[in-house]
Amino acid sequence: MSVDNIIGIKPDFLVLRSITKSYKEKLVLSIDELKIGENEFFSIVGPSGSGKSTLLSILSGVEEPSSGQIFLRDKNITSIPAEKRPTAMVFQSLSLFPHMTIGQNIEYPLKVKGIQKSIRKNKAIELLNTLRLNDEFYEKKITECSGGERQRIAIARVLAYDPEVLFLDEPLSALDYRLRKTLEVELKDLHKRTKKTFIYVTHSLEEAMIMSDRIAIMRDGKIIQIDKPEDIYLKPADKFIDNFLGENNILPVKTNVQNGKLKIINKEKNINDEILSPKNNKLKEGYLIIRPECIEFKKLDKEINSSIEITLQNDYFLGSKICYVADYNGIQITIERPREEKFNFKVGDKIKVYWKPSDSHFVEN
Amino acid sequence: MLNEKKIVSTGFLMALPNILLFLFFFLAPMLIIVGYAFTPSLTFDILSELSLENFKRILNEKYYISFIWSLILAFITTLILLFICYPVAYGLVNIFGRATNIITLLFIMPLFVTETVKIYGWSLFFLKGGILNGILDYFALPFPELMYSIPIIIIGLTYNFLPFMLFPLVLGIGLIPNELRLAARDLGATRTTVFFDIDLAIAKPGIIIGSLLTFVLALSSMSESRMLGGKKVIMIADDIEFAFGYQQNWPLGSALSIILAIVATIILLILFRWLDIKSFIKK
């Protein structure tokens, strides 16, 4: 999916062309083209060693690429060092200056620019308020602040620099679950209010999905999918991404074309659906991915139903939902249904479950 | 509660051996020195008579010259050591990598040898007809007559107290995560600004402790001025040793020691005020 499809975002704001990076002859990053739009909240997601940190270093200017170019508003910035780029980074460790007060931390980029003390203070207090911290924080020390407050201060400091692009390097990874959830929402809200380009690096696809306009998924130094969160969720490009999403049901299948439609053939023969998938016209092996909430216990009306027979093993109460775990020829199947649809069963019950063929998604091996 | 019956806390009991050690071996000799300082000159009965004779004598005779020389030499030594050790300490923390251990060992090794032996080594090196002279002659270069001059005293002091500056600096510089420098640079600071705003500011405790150690050590040194400087200048420690030893005038030596201790303490207090020592120890 290209940037142009997202309304209100100017494409070609930040463009990477044929970027590679090698360390000691070893290629660690290779990107043909990447376009990030103005005001976009763009996330880069990948496990450690996927090249996401290298990509961030190149984007921010900490490192130069081995080959290729970077353009910001059509200006080639490839060899401009980090401090001369109109970009700023929120480091994973936050990198707050421990010997300065919070006010001094936030004012630092302004002080370096030689801006008058009184103007600096006003700006710092304004930024504190933007980040929902009261004026009292101005005089406080970093050691007096909680993790979430420090997080906000680090962002306020970067905003004081007034960059065109904000890089965020896993800024929430050190925080506990609840605080992370709060800050995810706050970050998204802040992005809306500041109208700046946010480039967010994380290993958590879940985190990226909550905040991002688009997500790039990286593996082995390459971007394997760039899409809106919804599309990544529903149509992951391969099994790898799917593992990343967690909790998905992955069935190994073979496909064949019959009457212009893709037919799943399995030794079980009870996955009897037709997949309306891209133009696959050969026998292929791959995986069928079905989200847990798409599987139902009842046959669906007026639909071509896909079904498999599973052996129920357990159920877990998840508040508004109930999670059922079952076995299908040694593969774990997870089903999530609303609480109202509670299904009573005995362990070991064999039942048929159904889903709409359009809810499943085929990926090639 | 049971604990309320205890008159003495466990913490105090645990600290008791240390307190006793401190009282007997540190505070007691100090008190004896204070006592002697107020005893009439050339007597050995401590406080047989309360007298300010020693202090009057110090003021009347030209002891202040020794004090000034000691202060000047200690100050110069500290300053030189700061400039020499900072880059080395930075290298040990950030650059040398695997070589760090070996380099550290090289800096520690001279501490295994007594100061006197090291100073003799330097004498042999700088002496007319010594090692340096021989090498320079071989290349037909002129030989600078350094022996028995003030610069050689400073060289000796600098060499001897180098580890006492280096290792506190290593600790100080070790307090600076590299990401802080990157962050400051990213926010628009130049290299120089980062050095003053981040490096020096955060390494300050290390810088102060190192300076303090070398300053106090150099202030109370005498071998360098005596053996390398050939008594070109007389340092206060030399006067003190002379009073205690050759003159057998313990009260005078004690009074001089007290003044030196007071001078050192004042400098220490000024520095500690400037530095939030607690924040350093907590880390």
Boltz contact constraints between the chains, C-beta under 6 A:
constraints:
  - contact:
      token1: [A, 82]
      token2: [B, 186]
      max_distance: 6.0
  - contact:
      token1: [A, 83]
      token2: [B, 185]
      max_distance: 6.0
  - contact:
      token1: [A, 83]
      token2: [B, 188]
      max_distance: 6.0
  - contact:
      token1: [A, 88]
      token2: [B, 186]
      max_distance: 6.0
  - contact:
      token1: [A, 89]
      token2: [B, 186]
      max_distance: 6.0
  - contact:
      token1: [A, 91]
      token2: [B, 179]
      max_distance: 6.0
  - contact:
      token1: [A, 91]
      token2: [B, 183]
      max_distance: 6.0
  - contact:
      token1: [A, 93]
      token2: [B, 179]
      max_distance: 6.0
  - contact:
      token1: [A, 95]
      token2: [B, 179]
      max_distance: 6.0
  - contact:
      token1: [A, 95]
      token2: [B, 180]
      max_distance: 6.0
  - contact:
      token1: [A, 95]
      token2: [B, 183]
      max_distance: 6.0
  - contact:
      token1: [A, 99]
      token2: [B, 201]
      max_distance: 6.0
  - contact:
      token1: [A, 99]
      token2: [B, 202]
      max_distance: 6.0
  - contact:
      token1: [A, 108]
      token2: [B, 187]
      max_distance: 6.0
  - contact:
      token1: [A, 109]
      token2: [B, 187]
      max_distance: 6.0
  - contact:
      token1: [A, 109]
      token2: [B, 188]
      max_distance: 6.0
  - contact:
      token1: [A, 112]
      token2: [B, 188]
      max_distance: 6.0
  - contact:
      token1: [A, 112]
      token2: [B, 189]
      max_distance: 6.0
  - contact:
      token1: [A, 161]
      token2: [B, 187]
      max_distance: 6.0
